[in-house]
Amino acid sequence: MSVSLAKGQNGPLDVSDVVVSVQLAAAADLSALLVTSNGKVRSDADFVFFNQPTGPGVQLVPNPGGIASLRVSLAGVPADIEQVRAVITLDDASSNFGRTAAPTARVSDAAGNVLYEYVIDGLTAESIVIALEVYRRQGAWKVRAVGQGYAGGFAALVTDHGVSVDDAPAPPPPPAPVAAPAPITPPSSVAPTPPAYNQPPQQQPSYNAPPVPPAPPAYNQPPAYNQGPTPPAYPPAQQPAYNQQPAYNQQPPYNQAPPAPPVQNQPPAQQPEVSLVKGRPVSLTKGQKVTLRKEGGVALTMIQMGLGWDPIKKSGLFGSRTADVDLDASALLYADGNLVDVCYYGQLTSKDGSVRHMGDNLTGDGDGDDEVMLVDLQRVPAHVTTVIFTVTSYRGHTFEQVSNAFCRLVDSTTNSELARYTLQGGMAFTGMVMAKVYRVNGEWKLQAIGEGIQAKHAGEAAPQLGRFLTA
């Protein structure tokens, strides 16, 4: 039976090997700092993390389904190492522990029996925390619940422990000093002539005075003040007022028709429905709809919804890597407002057989579609009115850590792409409602949606989809 620790409490370790693991809803990394009695590492080799997974007596053990764990062989820890500190670092440095449930750190024996458990509560704005430490006391090993959030950033934490961060990305060079703007002058050997705009107001050119309407056809010629000696070049911020004033410069040019009223003063136009034309896939915008029939009015029967994404490559202090962003495509079938079936990685075929999931992709690696849903529109039961396609983040990564997210509609009989919707920009959501197909007067239509939700799987998404059921 495990023992629950509170912050600052400790307990003995009567085993030779222990495993430190973390349970956390958000994506994170576990690392270890092996420090001496002065709280410092002896060298960078005493820092165990994803790019250096092995240290003296400590090994980082990957976990394909979540956060890696630390295996500590107590007999293998060098005699001058007093503490092994386990550090949790959120993948998203702009996030914090206050946005999710409190992490739980566990210490188990080699057989997996949990010895100690520590719920690290009280964290708010921190993105890094020293969870616990395994330490020596009078020749024996103990564990202590630490729970110390670190506000200085990951680089500051490891630097304080003596780790060098020479591989950290170099800060951008400071901007070159900018001298105060000086008047534009000829070469120093020639006495400068003050430009007209620096003279007293009474000497300003006549363009600041009320204009006299020019006699035809003079309005098609350059104004007189642009003739003669070339005036000094005005800095952008000092352009003379004739480009803004007076009123006659705000009238439409004499030889052109008045401009149309500005678009923003017109009522917003609805997104037009577009036709699917063979060989010319439609690039959909958010909210746009298409009728699922091909050129010539032939109704589509077998379609596939391809969904894809790419994880964003991270450049960190100790090298670059790509986070394993596990997104999952799901299709949820609704009869009016009632959920009647789901097709997802846990149920690859809907109960009626009309929707099939072609397999789970755990990372988003590779070109093209990462997950594909096949829909036989002829087999969709008559009472099903809407099929909504979602993408959810199984490990809690947000779409801020994903690029090139898209969904596309493919005619399964010809394998030709008919329409594509690309998600522009990342959002702080763990789920995305990508598109839906729905019936209108016995005809199927597709609508691009692209709205964010907070959901890590289809079960969490379902209660949030009611607002997308109206056409």
DRENKERO-726666 format. One line per field, with one value per residue: x, y, z of N, C-alpha, C in turn; residue number from 1. Coordinates in steps of 0.05 Angstrom, whole numbers. Each point is the difference from the previous one (the first is absolute). Layout:
N
n.px <- [X  ...]
n.py <- [Y  ...]
n.pz <- [Z  ...]
ca.px <- [X  ...]
ca.py <- [Y  ...]
ca.pz <- [Z  ...]
c.px <- [X  ...]
c.py <- [Y  ...]
c.pz <- [Z  ...]
num <- [NUM  ...]
This chain:
471
n.px <- [17  -7  19  -20  15  4  -3  26  -19  11  13  5  22  -14  1  9  -23  -3  -26  8  -26  -12  -21  -6  -21  18  9  18  23  12  14  27  5  25  -5  21  16  13  -16  24  -3  13  -16  -1  17  -2  -6  -22  -2  -19  18  0  -11  26  0  19  -9  -4  -24  -4  -23  1  -21  -5  -14  22  2  25  12  7  18  0  24  -10  6  -12  -14  17  21  9  -18  -10  -8  -21  -1  -26  3  -23  1  -19  -11  -23  23  -18  -3  -16  9  -5  7  11  -9  2  26  3  18  11  5  9  -3  20  -16  0  7  -22  22  3  -18  5  -23  10  -14  -16  3  10  18  9  21  15  4  14  -7  21  12  18  4  25  -3  24  9  -24  -18  -8  -26  0  -24  7  -10  25  -19  7  3  25  -16  -2  8  -15  -20  6  0  -22  -4  11  -23  19  -7  24  -16  -5  -23  18  1  -22  16  11  -22  9  17  -22  14  -1  -24  17  0  -13  26  10  21  17  11  -26  -3  -14  -19  -11  -11  -18  -3  26  -11  0  -23  7  22  -21  3  -11  10  9  0  -23  -5  12  -25  15  12  -20  17  5  -25  6  10  26  -7  -3  -9  -7  -2  19  16  14  -24  7  12  -27  8  -6  10  15  -15  1  -15  12  13  -6  8  -15  -25  10  20  -22  -4  -18  20  7  19  -7  -15  -20  15  -1  -23  13  15  15  -10  6  -24  10  14  -19  14  6  -20  18  6  -3  24  -2  21  -19  16  -20  11  -9  -17  7  -18  18  -19  -1  -14  -6  3  7  18  -21  3  22  -16  16  12  25  4  23  0  19  13  14  25  16  15  0  22  9  10  11  4  -9  -8  -4  -27  -15  -19  -6  -11  -15  -7  -26  -5  -23  -20  -16  -18  -16  -21  -3  -9  -5  21  4  23  23  17  18  23  -19  -12  14  -23  -16  -19  -7  27  -13  12  23  14  19  -1  12  6  23  11  -15  19  14  0  -16  -22  -5  -25  -14  -22  -10  -15  -17  -4  2  20  4  -8  -26  1  23  0  18  23  9  19  13  18  8  11  8  24  -19  15  6  -18  9  0  -20  11  -8  -17  -11  -22  -4  -16  -1  -4  -11  -19  8  0  -19  17  -21  7  10  2  16  8  -7  25  16  -14  -7  -6  -12  -20  -8  -22  7  -20  -21  -13  -19  -24  -6  -25  10  14  23  8  22  6  19  11  20  -15  13  6  -7  14  5  -26  -11  4  23  3  -13  2  21  -11  -17  17  12  -22  -2  -15]
n.py <- [-24  19  17  15  16  17  25  -7  -18  -20  -20  -22  -8  -22  11  -16  -3  25  3  23  3  11  7  8  17  19  7  -17  9  -23  14  -4  11  -10  7  14  0  12  -20  -8  -2  -24  -7  7  -19  17  8  -13  0  10  20  -6  -23  1  -4  7  -25  17  -9  14  -10  -2  15  -18  -7  11  8  4  -22  2  -16  -3  -8  -3  -25  8  13  17  -6  17  -16  22  12  -13  23  -7  8  13  -2  19  -14  10  13  6  -26  -12  -9  26  -6  -18  -25  -1  2  -26  0  -22  -13  -17  -25  -17  -12  26  -9  15  13  21  17  19  10  11  7  21  -13  23  20  -21  -2  3  -24  4  -23  -15  -10  -16  -4  4  -16  5  0  11  -11  25  5  24  8  11  -4  5  18  2  25  -8  -21  -18  19  16  -19  -8  25  4  -22  19  -3  -4  22  -9  -22  18  5  11  19  12  8  17  16  6  15  13  14  22  1  3  27  -4  -4  18  -8  -9  -3  -4  26  -11  -6  14  -24  2  -26  8  14  25  -2  26  -16  -14  -20  10  -26  14  17  12  -22  8  -5  -20  14  -10  -19  21  -9  -3  23  -5  3  25  -6  -18  24  5  12  -23  -3  5  -24  -2  -1  -26  4  13  -18  19  18  7  -21  17  24  18  10  17  -6  4  16  -14  -12  23  -16  -4  -22  10  -6  -26  -2  6  -23  12  18  -22  -10  -16  -8  -18  -20  4  -16  -19  -3  -26  7  -20  -8  12  -9  2  25  -13  19  10  -20  -4  -2  -26  -3  -23  15  -16  9  12  6  -16  -13  10  -23  -4  10  13  2  13  -6  23  -4  20  -15  20  4  -9  24  -18  1  -25  15  -10  0  -20  15  -22  14  -13  7  1  -12  12  -16  20  -19  19  -7  20  3  -26  -4  -13  10  -13  11  -15  6  4  10  -16  -11  18  0  20  3  23  0  2  -6  11  9  -5  26  -8  9  -6  -17  8  -4  18  -15  9  7  -22  13  -25  13  -21  21  -20  -7  26  -9  -4  -10  -6  23  -5  1  3  12  -12  16  -19  12  -25  12  15  -6  26  12  13  -26  8  -9  14  7  -22  4  -23  6  -26  -1  -18  5  26  1  17  19  4  -1  23  -5  21  -10  26  -3  0  -16  12  -19  -19  12  -11  15  -19  -18  3  -24  11  -9  8  -5  -19  23  -12  15  14  4  18  -9  -17  -11  14  -23  -5  -18  -22  -4  -17  -15  14  -6  -24  5  6  -20  5  20  -22  -7  26  -1]
n.pz <- [0  -17  5  8  -15  18  -9  -4  -2  15  -12  13  -12  0  -25  -19  -12  -9  -5  -10  3  -21  12  -25  0  5  -24  9  10  5  17  2  23  -4  25  6  21  -21  -8  -8  -27  -3  -20  -25  4  21  -25  8  -26  -16  -1  26  -10  1  26  18  -4  -20  -7  -22  8  -27  -3  -19  22  9  25  -7  9  25  -9  27  -7  24  -5  -23  19  -11  15  -18  -11  10  -23  -6  -13  2  -25  3  -27  -1  -20  7  -5  -18  6  17  24  2  -25  16  2  26  -7  -6  19  -11  22  -19  7  -4  17  5  23  3  7  -16  8  -18  9  -22  21  -5  -23  -10  1  15  -16  22  9  22  -10  0  21  -11  26  6  21  10  -25  4  -16  -6  2  -13  8  -23  -25  -7  -5  -25  8  3  -7  -20  -16  14  -1  -24  -7  16  -14  -14  -13  -18  -11  -7  0  19  -12  -17  19  -10  -19  18  -3  -24  14  4  -17  15  -11  -20  -3  -22  -2  -15  -15  20  -25  -2  3  20  -17  19  3  -19  7  1  -20  8  13  3  3  12  -16  -22  -1  21  -19  3  -13  -22  -7  -9  -18  -14  -8  16  6  -27  8  5  26  1  25  -19  -11  -17  17  1  13  25  3  2  25  1  25  -19  -12  -19  10  -23  12  19  -4  -9  2  -18  17  14  -21  -14  -12  -14  -8  25  -1  15  21  0  13  23  -2  19  -17  -14  -1  19  -20  -4  12  -25  -7  -2  -25  2  -10  -18  15  12  20  16  3  21  6  24  5  -20  -18  -5  -23  11  -22  -18  -17  -8  26  -5  16  19  0  -9  24  0  26  -12  22  2  9  9  16  17  -14  24  3  16  26  -2  -20  -24  2  -7  11  14  -19  18  -24  5  -23  2  -4  6  3  -10  15  -17  25  -6  17  -24  -8  5  -18  14  11  18  -21  -15  6  -12  17  -16  4  4  24  -12  22  -15  25  23  0  12  -23  -21  3  -21  -27  -10  -3  24  -2  -7  -6  -5  -17  4  -15  -17  17  1  24  -8  24  -11  12  18  -13  25  -13  20  10  16  21  -5  -5  -10  -22  -1  -15  22  5  -17  -22  -21  18  -10  -14  -13  -20  -1  -26  16  -18  0  27  -8  6  16  26  9  27  0  23  1  8  21  15  23  -18  14  -11  -23  -3  -17  -2  -16  -3  -14  7  -25  7  15  2  -5  21  -7  26  -7  23  8  18  19  13  25  -14  15  -1  -16  22  2  -26  3  26  -15  -13  20  4  -8  12  4  -22]
ca.px <- [-17  17  -1  -4  17  -6  24  20  2  18  -3  24  0  13  4  25  -6  -26  -9  -15  -18  -18  -26  -6  -18  13  25  22  24  11  30  12  25  15  15  17  -9  -2  -23  8  10  29  4  -25  -8  -18  -27  -13  -24  -7  23  21  -18  14  20  10  -20  -27  -7  -26  -13  -22  -27  -13  -26  0  25  21  5  29  8  23  14  13  27  16  4  27  0  0  -27  -18  -29  -10  -24  -17  -11  -21  0  -21  9  -7  11  -19  -22  7  -13  -26  -20  -8  -1  26  15  5  26  -1  25  -7  23  6  -22  -23  -16  3  9  -8  -16  0  -16  15  -20  9  15  -17  11  26  1  21  -1  16  -22  10  28  10  24  14  1  15  5  -25  -13  -28  -14  -13  -18  10  -21  9  -2  24  -9  21  2  15  29  9  1  23  24  4  10  27  1  6  -20  13  -15  -25  0  11  -20  4  19  -14  -2  21  -9  -11  6  -23  -2  12  -10  14  18  20  26  8  17  -18  -18  -27  -22  -23  -23  -22  -18  12  0  -24  -25  -7  16  -7  -12  -28  -19  -14  -20  -24  8  -15  -5  17  -14  4  1  23  -3  13  28  10  -3  23  21  17  18  23  20  -10  -1  12  -16  -12  -3  -28  -17  -2  -12  -16  -29  -17  -9  -23  -17  -27  -23  -2  15  -16  -20  9  14  -19  -5  -9  -26  2  3  -24  -1  18  -12  -7  -25  -21  -6  17  -12  3  18  -15  6  16  -4  23  6  21  27  5  -9  -9  13  -22  5  -16  -29  -10  -15  -1  -18  16  -5  21  -7  -21  -22  0  4  22  -9  21  19  18  10  28  8  29  13  29  10  20  26  8  28  2  27  19  -4  -26  -15  -28  -18  -18  -27  -18  -27  -18  -24  -24  -25  -22  -25  -22  -27  -8  19  8  23  -9  23  26  21  25  21  -10  -21  9  -23  -26  -16  -14  19  1  25  23  26  21  24  9  26  7  19  -3  22  -6  -14  -28  -19  10  -22  -20  -26  -15  -29  -18  -24  -24  -6  -6  -28  -17  -5  25  -1  26  25  20  28  16  27  6  28  -1  18  -5  13  -19  6  23  24  -5  -1  -11  -23  -18  -18  -6  -21  9  -19  13  -2  21  23  7  -6  -21  1  20  -1  25  -3  20  9  -5  -18  5  -20  9  -18  -8  -22  11  -20  -23  -18  -27  -21  -19  -20  8  26  23  18  24  7  25  -7  25  -5  15  -13  19  -7  22  -11  -27  -19  0  -9  -28  -18  5  -5  -27  -2  8  -19  -18  11]
ca.py <- [24  24  21  27  20  28  16  0  -26  -19  -27  -17  -17  -25  -15  8  15  13  13  25  5  23  1  28  2  15  -11  9  -16  -6  -1  -4  14  -14  22  -6  13  29  5  4  -23  0  7  -2  -29  -5  9  -21  11  -15  -3  -14  -15  -17  13  -20  -12  10  -4  9  -22  12  -10  8  11  23  12  -20  -4  -1  -24  7  -22  14  -9  11  29  4  5  29  11  0  1  -2  17  -4  26  -1  24  -1  3  27  18  23  -9  -2  -22  8  -5  -28  -12  -1  -24  -20  -14  -26  -16  -28  -18  -10  -17  17  5  28  3  27  16  28  18  26  21  27  12  18  11  -13  -20  -19  -6  -23  -16  -13  -7  -24  12  -15  10  -18  -25  -13  16  8  17  23  15  27  18  27  12  16  23  11  -13  -25  6  10  -22  -18  16  2  -26  -4  -11  20  1  11  -7  16  18  26  22  17  22  25  17  20  25  17  28  18  8  25  11  -9  22  -6  -7  19  21  20  10  -11  19  -11  -7  18  -6  9  29  11  -7  17  -7  -26  1  8  -22  0  21  -9  -3  13  -21  3  3  -23  -27  -1  -20  -25  4  2  27  18  -2  -23  8  16  -16  -23  6  -21  -24  1  -25  -9  12  28  7  24  -5  0  -27  -6  23  7  -17  -8  -24  -23  -6  -20  12  11  -18  -27  -1  -2  -27  -14  2  -19  -26  -4  12  -16  -23  -23  -20  -27  -16  -14  -28  -4  -25  -18  -4  -20  10  27  -1  25  8  10  18  -6  4  -4  -25  -11  -22  -24  -12  7  15  -15  -6  -28  0  -16  -22  -7  22  -4  25  -3  20  -1  21  -4  11  22  -7  17  5  5  6  -22  -12  2  -24  3  -12  -21  11  -22  9  -22  8  -13  7  -3  -2  11  0  26  10  -22  -16  -28  -18  12  -16  12  -20  -22  -14  8  0  6  -24  -6  -6  21  16  -16  13  -16  -6  22  11  9  22  20  -1  -10  18  -7  -4  -15  -18  1  -10  -6  3  -9  17  -16  -17  15  -4  23  18  15  25  14  -13  21  -10  14  -9  5  -4  -20  6  27  22  18  4  18  -17  -15  16  -12  -16  3  -23  1  -18  -15  -18  -27  -16  9  8  28  19  18  25  0  23  2  16  21  9  -18  10  -12  -20  -28  -13  17  -9  6  2  -18  -5  0  -2  22  -8  -25  3  3  23  2  27  4  13  12  13  -13  -9  -12  -28  -18  -23  5  1  27  19  -3  19  28  2  7  25  -4  -18  16  4]
ca.pz <- [0  -3  20  -11  12  -2  -6  21  14  -11  8  -6  -23  8  -24  -14  -25  1  -25  4  -22  4  -13  -6  -23  -21  -10  16  1  26  -1  27  7  20  12  23  25  -4  -17  -28  -14  -4  -28  -15  -1  22  -7  -16  -13  -24  -19  14  17  20  17  19  17  -7  -28  -8  -14  -16  2  -25  4  18  9  7  29  8  15  16  13  23  3  -22  3  11  29  6  -7  24  -7  -28  0  -23  -9  -20  -16  -19  -27  -8  21  4  17  28  14  9  -21  0  27  13  -7  21  -3  13  2  1  -1  -27  -8  -6  24  7  27  9  -19  9  -17  2  -2  7  -22  -15  -24  -6  -21  8  28  11  11  24  -2  13  13  21  27  18  -14  -10  -21  6  -20  12  -17  -1  -10  -2  -26  -7  -16  -17  -26  0  -2  26  19  -4  5  29  9  -11  -28  -20  -21  -24  -24  -1  -23  5  -1  -24  5  6  -24  -3  11  -20  6  -3  -28  -6  -25  -25  -8  -21  11  21  -10  -11  21  -5  -4  15  -17  3  22  25  1  13  -14  -23  -24  -11  -27  0  1  25  -2  -15  -29  -22  -20  -23  -26  -18  9  18  21  -8  1  27  11  -5  21  -5  -21  9  15  15  29  16  5  27  15  -1  20  -4  -26  2  4  -25  -6  17  -1  9  -8  -28  -5  9  -20  -20  -23  -19  -23  9  13  29  9  11  29  13  5  28  6  -12  17  -7  -19  8  -16  -21  -4  -24  -14  -3  -28  -3  -6  12  27  12  25  17  23  24  -2  -27  -4  -27  -3  -7  -26  -19  -24  -15  18  10  29  11  17  18  4  23  12  8  19  2  16  4  26  -3  10  21  5  28  10  -4  -26  -12  -1  -8  20  -10  2  -8  -6  -7  -15  7  -13  18  -16  14  -10  9  21  17  -9  -2  -6  -2  -13  9  3  17  -15  -27  -18  13  4  -25  -21  -21  4  8  6  -13  17  17  -4  27  0  -21  -19  -27  -18  -6  21  24  6  -21  6  -24  5  -21  4  -6  22  24  5  -8  23  6  -16  0  8  7  1  19  6  28  8  21  22  11  -15  -13  -29  -2  -5  -25  -25  -24  6  -23  -7  -29  -10  -24  -13  3  -24  -19  16  -7  21  -7  15  21  18  15  25  1  26  23  21  26  4  -3  -19  -22  -17  -27  -21  4  -22  11  -20  -4  -20  -13  -14  19  -4  17  10  15  26  11  27  22  24  18  2  -7  -15  -10  22  11  -21  -7  13  -9  -29  -6  -15  -28  -13  -17  -26]
c.px <- [18  -6  -3  18  -12  27  18  3  20  -7  23  -4  16  4  26  -5  -28  -5  -18  -17  -19  -26  -9  -16  14  26  24  24  9  31  10  26  13  19  16  -11  -4  -23  7  7  30  7  -27  -9  -19  -28  -11  -26  -3  23  24  -14  14  21  9  -21  -29  -5  -28  -13  -24  -27  -15  -27  -1  28  20  3  31  5  27  11  16  29  19  5  27  -2  -1  -26  -18  -29  -4  -27  -15  -15  -21  0  -22  12  -5  8  -19  -23  9  -16  -28  -23  -10  0  29  15  4  26  -1  29  -7  26  3  -23  -25  -18  5  6  -10  -15  -2  -16  12  -21  12  15  -20  13  26  -4  22  -3  20  -20  9  30  5  27  12  -3  12  2  -24  -13  -29  -11  -13  -18  9  -21  8  -2  23  -9  21  3  19  30  10  2  25  26  6  11  28  1  5  -21  12  -15  -26  1  10  -21  5  19  -15  -1  23  -10  -10  5  -26  -1  11  -12  16  16  17  26  10  16  -17  -18  -28  -20  -24  -23  -24  -17  11  0  -25  -25  -5  16  -8  -12  -30  -19  -14  -22  -25  6  -18  -5  16  -16  5  21  22  -3  12  31  10  -5  25  22  17  20  23  20  -13  -2  13  -19  -11  2  -30  -18  -4  -12  -17  -29  -15  -8  -24  -22  6  -21  1  17  -15  -22  11  15  -20  -7  -10  -27  4  3  -26  0  18  -15  -10  -27  -23  -6  17  -14  4  20  -15  7  14  -5  26  4  23  26  6  -11  -6  16  -20  11  -19  -29  -11  -12  2  -21  15  -11  21  -11  -20  -23  -1  6  23  -11  21  20  19  9  28  7  30  10  29  7  20  26  9  30  4  29  20  -5  -29  -13  -28  -17  -18  -29  -19  -28  -17  -24  -24  -23  -23  -26  -23  -26  -13  19  11  23  -9  23  25  19  26  21  -8  -23  3  -22  -25  -18  -16  18  4  26  22  24  22  25  11  29  8  17  -5  23  -9  -16  -29  -17  13  -22  -22  -26  -15  -30  -15  -27  -26  -8  -6  -30  -16  -3  25  0  27  22  21  28  16  29  6  28  1  17  -3  16  -22  8  21  25  -3  0  -13  -24  -21  -20  -6  -20  9  -22  13  -1  22  26  9  -9  -21  1  20  -4  25  -4  23  7  -7  -18  4  -23  12  -17  -8  -23  7  -22  -24  -12  -28  -21  -17  -19  10  27  22  16  23  4  26  -7  25  -4  14  -18  21  -9  24  -9  -29  -21  -2  -10  -30  -18  3  -9  -29  -3  7  -21  -20  14  9]
c.py <- [25  20  27  20  28  15  1  -26  -18  -28  -17  -16  -26  -19  10  17  12  13  24  5  23  -4  29  1  13  -15  12  -19  -4  -2  -3  16  -15  20  -10  15  30  7  4  -27  1  8  -3  -29  -7  11  -20  12  -14  -3  -12  -18  -18  16  -21  -9  8  -4  11  -21  12  -14  8  13  24  9  -22  -1  -1  -25  6  -25  12  -9  12  30  5  10  30  14  -3  -2  -5  14  -5  26  -5  27  -2  4  29  20  24  -9  -1  -22  8  -5  -28  -11  -3  -26  -18  -13  -25  -12  -29  -17  -11  -17  17  5  29  2  27  14  29  17  29  22  27  13  18  8  -14  -19  -20  -5  -23  -17  -13  -6  -26  8  -19  13  -21  -28  -15  19  6  15  23  13  29  20  29  10  19  22  10  -12  -23  5  10  -23  -17  16  3  -26  -6  -11  23  -1  13  -6  15  17  27  21  17  23  25  17  20  27  18  29  16  10  28  11  -10  24  -9  -8  23  23  23  9  -9  23  -11  -7  17  -6  7  30  10  -4  19  -6  -27  3  4  -24  -2  22  -11  -1  16  -22  5  3  -24  7  -4  -22  -27  2  1  28  16  -4  -25  6  16  -17  -22  6  -22  -24  1  -28  -7  14  30  7  24  -6  -1  -28  -8  22  15  -17  -8  -25  -25  -6  -21  15  8  -20  -27  3  -1  -29  -12  4  -20  -26  -2  13  -15  -24  -24  -20  -28  -14  -15  -30  -3  -28  -16  -7  -19  13  27  0  28  5  14  20  -7  6  -5  -27  -9  -22  -25  -13  11  16  -17  -9  -28  1  -18  -22  -9  23  -8  28  -5  23  -2  23  -7  11  22  -9  21  3  8  6  -21  -15  2  -28  6  -14  -20  10  -21  11  -23  11  -17  9  -6  3  10  -4  25  9  -22  -16  -29  -19  16  -19  14  -23  -24  -15  7  -1  7  -25  -8  -5  22  17  -18  17  -18  -4  25  8  13  25  22  0  -11  21  -9  -3  -17  -19  4  -13  -5  2  -9  14  -16  -18  15  -3  26  19  16  25  14  -18  22  -13  17  -10  8  -8  -19  6  28  22  18  3  22  -16  -16  20  -16  -19  5  -23  3  -22  -13  -18  -28  -16  7  7  28  19  20  27  -3  25  -1  18  20  7  -20  13  -16  -19  -28  -15  20  -14  9  5  -18  -5  -3  0  26  -8  -25  1  4  25  -3  29  -1  16  13  14  -17  -8  -11  -30  -16  -26  5  2  27  20  0  21  28  5  8  24  -3  -16  16  6  29]
c.pz <- [0  22  -14  15  -4  -5  24  15  -14  9  -8  -25  7  -23  -13  -25  4  -28  8  -25  7  -15  -3  -25  -24  -9  15  -2  29  -3  28  1  23  13  24  25  -2  -18  -30  -12  -2  -28  -14  -2  22  -5  -20  -12  -28  -20  13  21  21  15  20  19  -6  -30  -5  -17  -16  6  -25  4  18  8  8  30  5  16  14  13  23  4  -21  2  13  29  6  -9  24  -7  -30  -1  -26  -7  -22  -15  -21  -28  -10  21  5  17  29  13  10  -20  0  28  11  -9  25  -5  17  1  4  2  -29  -10  -7  24  9  30  12  -23  11  -21  4  -3  7  -23  -15  -27  -9  -24  5  30  7  16  26  -3  16  11  21  27  18  -12  -11  -20  9  -24  14  -21  0  -10  -3  -29  -6  -19  -19  -27  2  -1  27  20  -3  4  30  12  -13  -28  -19  -22  -25  -25  -2  -25  7  0  -24  6  6  -24  0  10  -23  8  -3  -29  -3  -26  -23  -10  -23  13  18  -11  -11  22  -6  -4  14  -19  7  24  27  3  15  -17  -24  -25  -11  -28  2  2  27  0  -14  -29  -18  -21  -25  -26  -17  -21  21  21  -8  0  28  11  -2  21  -3  -23  11  15  15  29  15  4  28  13  1  20  -4  -27  3  -1  -26  -8  17  -1  -26  -13  -29  -6  9  -20  -19  -22  -21  -22  8  13  30  9  11  30  13  7  28  7  -12  18  -8  -18  12  -18  -22  0  -26  -11  -1  -29  -2  -7  13  28  11  25  17  20  22  -5  -28  -4  -29  1  -10  -25  -19  -23  -16  19  11  30  7  18  20  2  22  10  10  19  4  18  1  27  -5  12  20  1  29  8  -7  -26  -10  0  -9  21  -14  5  -11  -4  -10  -15  9  -17  19  -16  17  -15  12  22  17  -12  0  -5  -2  -14  7  4  17  -12  -29  -20  16  1  -25  -23  -21  2  10  5  -10  17  14  -7  26  0  -20  -20  -27  -15  -3  24  23  9  -21  11  -26  7  -25  4  -5  24  26  5  -4  24  7  -18  -2  8  4  3  19  0  29  7  24  24  11  -13  -12  -29  -4  -7  -25  -23  -22  6  -23  1  -30  -6  -25  -10  0  -25  -20  14  -7  23  -11  14  23  17  18  24  1  28  22  20  25  7  -4  -20  -22  -15  -28  -20  7  -28  11  -23  -1  -23  -15  -14  21  -7  20  8  15  25  12  27  21  23  19  4  -9  -14  -7  22  12  -20  -3  14  -10  -29  -7  -17  -29  -15  -17  -26  -4]
num <- [1  2  3  4  5  6  7  8  9  10  11  12  13  14  15  16  17  18  19  20  21  22  23  24  25  26  27  28  29  30  31  32  33  34  35  36  37  38  39  40  41  42  43  44  45  46  47  48  49  50  51  52  53  54  55  56  57  58  59  60  61  62  63  64  65  66  67  68  69  70  71  72  73  74  75  76  77  78  79  80  81  82  83  84  85  86  87  88  89  90  91  92  93  94  95  96  97  98  99  100  101  102  103  104  105  106  107  108  109  110  111  112  113  114  115  116  117  118  119  120  121  122  123  124  125  126  127  128  129  130  131  132  133  134  135  136  137  138  139  140  141  142  143  144  145  146  147  148  149  150  151  152  153  154  155  156  157  158  159  160  161  162  163  164  165  166  167  168  169  170  171  172  173  174  175  176  177  178  179  180  181  182  183  184  185  186  187  188  189  190  191  192  193  194  195  196  197  198  199  200  201  202  203  204  205  206  207  208  209  210  211  212  213  214  215  216  217  218  219  220  221  222  223  224  225  226  227  228  229  230  231  232  233  234  235  236  237  238  239  240  241  242  243  244  245  246  247  248  249  250  251  252  253  254  255  256  257  258  259  260  261  262  263  264  265  266  267  268  269  270  271  272  273  274  275  276  277  278  279  280  281  282  283  284  285  286  287  288  289  290  291  292  293  294  295  296  297  298  299  300  301  302  303  304  305  306  307  308  309  310  311  312  313  314  315  316  317  318  319  320  321  322  323  324  325  326  327  328  329  330  331  332  333  334  335  336  337  338  339  340  341  342  343  344  345  346  347  348  349  350  351  352  353  354  355  356  357  358  359  360  361  362  363  364  365  366  367  368  369  370  371  372  373  374  375  376  377  378  379  380  381  382  383  384  385  386  387  388  389  390  391  392  393  394  395  396  397  398  399  400  401  402  403  404  405  406  407  408  409  410  411  412  413  414  415  416  417  418  419  420  421  422  423  424  425  426  427  428  429  430  431  432  433  434  435  436  437  438  439  440  441  442  443  444  445  446  447  448  449  450  451  452  453  454  455  456  457  458  459  460  461  462  463  464  465  466  467  468  469  470  471]
